[in-house]
Amino acid sequence: MNVLENRRTTGIPAHDRLRFAGVLRSEFIKLTSLRSTVGLLLAIIACGLAISVVLGVTAEGAGLPDEPSVAFMLDQVTVGTVLFGQLIAGVLGVLVISGEYSSGTIQSTLIAVPARVTILAAKAIVLFVTATAAALVAMFGSWAVTYPMFAAFGIEIGVTAPGVLSALVGGSVYVGLAGVLGLGIGTVLRSVAASVATVISIILLLPIVLSVLPASPLVRNLHLLSMSKAGDAMSGPPDAGGVFLDLADGYVSSGAGWMVAATWAGIFVVMGAIQLRRKDA
């Protein structure tokens, strides 16, 4: 027998090596196999639909516009998904990574996939897609259930009206980016409690604090470039003026909102990737 035939194989054949698609599939299975994470995804849909229904039912008493208004309709349809969905998605992002640290399963994950940045990238993609998909269901579902309510008063707005489709999609993408933000913060802090508190502080408390601080150009600009302000811009109707960003007049366009929200999420994911590579699990 030839000596080469008796040589033991110590490497992994190229066709058997772990591919990124396999890592994505495993992260998707992990996310959808836990009742807590699935429950949070369903909560995004439930909160969005419930708030829109309540607003639609009480719209007559709260005051209706004299004619169909895209801005009014979007306020009624998107507020539940954006306001509550961003917090739920942020907590979901924290649990996706911090839950593995608290349970110790992160060690098994790193053994299966030694490339740590690959793991974080797969988690971010799966989280963004699933959270955005849940928000899309909530957004378009909210529009569908409130359409006949507004039609009864003659102020219904179709989904094909100018600015409606982009606002519904933009608000859904914002919820997905809020989830990625939570993932980055959870990777940096590795503590569920501390990470959730940080997510709530950045999304919810930071704009409130900035609004009560003494007025100054710096405070005003920070408020306009906050995560929640980006969400408002992404889920609102586009301005016909075509201005991208005007800090002097306090205007953030939908496109600028996309950029600001992606920057917030990207900064914390990069910080998380650095932390994940430098520190032990």
N, C-alpha and C positions, 0 to 999 in steps of 0.2 A: 504494500500500500504506500502510495506517495506520501512523503512527509507533509506536504502542503495540505493534503486531505485530512490529516490528523490535527492540524492546527486549530485551536479553539478560537471561536469568535469572541473577541472582547469588546467590539464596538457595536453600535446599533446601526442596522442597515438603513440606508437613506430613506427608503420608502416607509420605514416604520417609525421614523422620528416624529415627534409631536409637532403638529402644525398649528398655526394660529387659529384656524377654523375649529380645530378640536378643543382648544382652550376656550374659545367663545361658546361652544356647545356645552362644555362642562360648567361654565359660569352661568349659563342660562338655566341649566338643570338645577344648579344650586339655588338660584334665585326663586325659581318657580316651585321648588319642592318644599319650601318652608312656609308654614301657614302665616307666620308673622309678615313676611315680605309680600306674599300674595294678598293678605288682608290690607296692607298699606296701599297696594296698587288699586284694589277695589275701593278703598276709602277715597282715593282721588276722584274716581268716577262718581261715587255716592254723594260726596260733598258738593261737587260741581253741579250735579243734577238737582239735588235737594235745594241748594241756595237759589238756583235759577227758578225753580218752581215756586218757591216762597215769594221771590221778588215779582214773578209774573202774576201770581194770585193777588198780591197786595199793590200792584202797580197803579190801579185806578185811584186808590186812596192816597198814594204817595205823590200823584201828579203825573199826567201823561203829556207828551208833546202834542202840539196841534196837528202835526203832519209827521209822516214816517221819518225817523231819524236814525242813521247808522250809529252815531255815537251813543244814543240812548239805548238802542238794542244791544250793542256790544257791552255796555256797562251791565246790563241785566244778565247777559249770557256768560260773560267771561269772569266776573268778579269772584264767583265761588270757586272755580277751578284754579284761577291764578292766586287768589289770596290764601286759600287753604291748601291747594295742591302744591305750592312751593314749599310750604312747611312739611307736608307729608313726604314729598319727594326728598327733601333734605334729610329727614330722619331715616328714610329708606336707604339713602346713600351711606349714611353713617353705619347702619346695621349691616350693610353688605360687607364691610371690611372690619369694623370694630367688633362685630359679633364673632368673627373668626378668631380675633385676638383673645376675646374673653373666654371663648370655649376651648381654645388651644388648637383648633382645626387649621389655623394658618400654617402650622408646621407641616401638616400633610399636604397642603396646597403647594408650599414651596418645594417639598420633596418631589411632587409630581411635575411641577413646572419650575425649575430652578431660575429661569429668567424672570426676575421680579417685576421689571417694568412691563413685560409682556402680560403678566397677571393683572396688573393695575389697568393697563390699556383695555384688556378684555372685559374687566369689570365695568370700566367706564362706558364702553360701547354698549354692552348688554343693558346696563342701568339706564343709559340715555334713551335707548330704543324703547324699552318697556315702559318707562315713565312717560315718555312722549306719546306712546300709543295709548296709554290709559287716559292721558289728558285730552288727546284727540277724540276719544270716545265721549268723554265728559263734555267737551266743547260742542261738538256737533249734536250730541244728544240733548244738551241744554237748548241749543237753537231749535231743534225739532220739537221739543215739548212746549216751548214757549211761543212758537210760531202761531198756533191757533189761538192762543190767549191774546196776542197782539192783533191778530187778524180780526178778532171780535170788535176791536176799536178802530180798525182801519189803519193801523200804523205798523203792519207787518213788513219785514225786510227780508228779501230772499238772500240765500247764501251766495248768489252770483252778483249781488250788488257790489259796486266798487268799494274795495277796502275790507269787505267782510271776510272773504276767504283768507286773505293774508293775515288778518288779525287773529282769526281762530287758529291758524297754523302757528303763527308767531307766539301766541300765548301758550300753546302746547309745547313748543320747543323750549320756551322759557322754563316750564315745569321740569322738562328733562334736564336742562342745564342746572337747575337748582339741585336735582339729584346728584349730578356730577360734582357740584360744589360740596355737598355733604360727604361724598366719597373721598374727596381730597382732604377735607378737614378730618374725617375719621382716620385716614391713613397717617396724617401728621400727629394727631393726639393719641390715637389708639385706645381711647376710653369712650365708652358709649355716652355716659353722663356729660363729660366735658365737651365732647363733640356735638351733642345735641344742643347744649347750651350755647355753644359758639355759633352753630347754624342759626338758631333763633335770634341771637344777638345781631348777626350780620344782616339777615333778611328782614327782621321785624323791628328790632330795637334801635339799630343804627340810624335809620331815617327819623325815628322819633327823637332821639338824642340830638341829632343835627338840627332838627326843626326848632328846638328850644334853646339852642346855643345863641349867643349874641350874633347878630347878622354881620357877615363879612363875605368878601368874594370867595375865600377859601371854603368856608362852611357851605355857601350856596353851591359851589362847584362840586364839593364832595356829595352833597345831597342829590344833585342832578345825576351824578355818576354812580349812585348806589345801586345795589342789585335789584331792589324792589322797584326803583324808578325805571330801570331797564325793562322790567316785566310789564309795567304800565304802558311803556312806549310800544313794546312788542305786541301787546294785545289791544292796542287802540287803533283807530282809523288813521291812515296815512294823511299827512298834511299836504294840501295841494300846492303849497309854496315851494316845495322841493328843497328846503333847508335841511341839511344833514344833522348838524349839531350847532346850537347857538347858546353857549353858556351865559352870555350877557343878558339875553332875553329869557333864559330859563326854558329853552325848548330842546327836547331830545326826540329825534325822529325814530321811526320804527327800525330803520336800518342801523342807526346809532345804538339803539337798545340791544339789538342782536350782538353788536360788537362789544358793548359794555358787559353784558351777561356772560358772553363767551370768555371775555378776559378774566372776570372774577372766577369762573369755574376753572379756567386753564391755569391761573396762578396757583391755586390750591392743589390741583392735580400734579403740577410740576413739583411743588414743595413736597407733596406726598411721595412722589417717585424718588426724590432725593433722600427723603427719610427712610423709605423702604429699602433702598440700596445700601445705605450707610449703617443702619442699625440691625441687630439681630431680631428675629421674630420673637 
